[in-house]
């Protein structure tokens, strides 16, 4: 998977978290020399440049990218609203910009538009259902871009349900498919984990996991509804 170049290094925690949850491959570089030395054989698929407290450093890197000092597909500039005036006469240094601090949903939309419209950037295996996003490679999950603090089995149960939206599973089936055929716990184990998941999903999204009376549980909405 070709990575995105991120500046600066270390990447801002909220940016690193959003990229990881979105399943984007990325590497941070502190300067042009590092970006050049760690450049993949086919070049960077794109760059996310944060024009933070030292915007001149960010613009300098953008200028080096445009001049061909390092090979980058497209450039997304993250910049604070109070610094928008600094973009005047610099429009040639980037392909798009996003206000910083950013909303995870907007950043994801910008990334998709800029880096995926031509099939440039690949992503890890992701489950997306409404407000829920799950990265199957990093075992991360989020609701509306906000990370969920899940235990291993809570994650596995949510993953299994989210991979089969609209299907109804008995407690016994969930025990065997999620916990394993050699697990001897009772059906109450499923009920406890569903209750915890609903609590962590929050009141607004708890109904993603629905109780089917006298049967078991389902996730989301059936395509037949």
PENORLIN-V627117 format. One record per backbone hydrogen bond with DSSP energy under -1.0 kcal/mol. NH is the residue of the N-H (numbers start at 1). CO is the residue of the C=O. Records with the same first field share a line. If there is no record, write none. Layout:
# PENORLIN-V627117
NH=CO / CO
This chain:
# PENORLIN-V627117
4=25
5=46
6=27
7=48
16=12
17=13
18=14
19=15
20=16
21=17
22=18
23=20
24=19
27=4
29=6
35=31
36=32
37=33
38=34
43=40
44=71
45=3
47=74
48=5
49=76
50=7
51=78
52=50
57=54
58=54
59=55
60=56
61=57
62=58
63=59
64=60
65=61
66=62
67=63
68=65
69=64
73=44
76=47
77=96
78=49
79=98
83=80
84=81
86=83
87=84
88=85
90=87
93=90
95=75
96=75
98=77
100=79
107=103
108=104
109=105
110=106
111=107
112=108
113=109
114=110
115=111
116=112
119=116
121=115
124=23
127=134
129=132
132=129
133=142
134=127
135=140
136=125
139=135
140=135
142=133
143=146
144=131
146=143
148=141
150=148
155=151
156=152
157=153
158=154
159=155
160=156
161=157
162=158
163=159
164=161
166=219
167=164
169=217
174=170
175=171
176=172
177=173
178=174
179=175
180=175
183=180
189=186
191=187
192=188
193=189
194=190
195=191
196=192
197=193
198=194
199=195
200=196
201=197
202=198
206=202
208=205
209=206
210=218
212=216
215=212
216=212
217=169
218=210
220=208
225=222
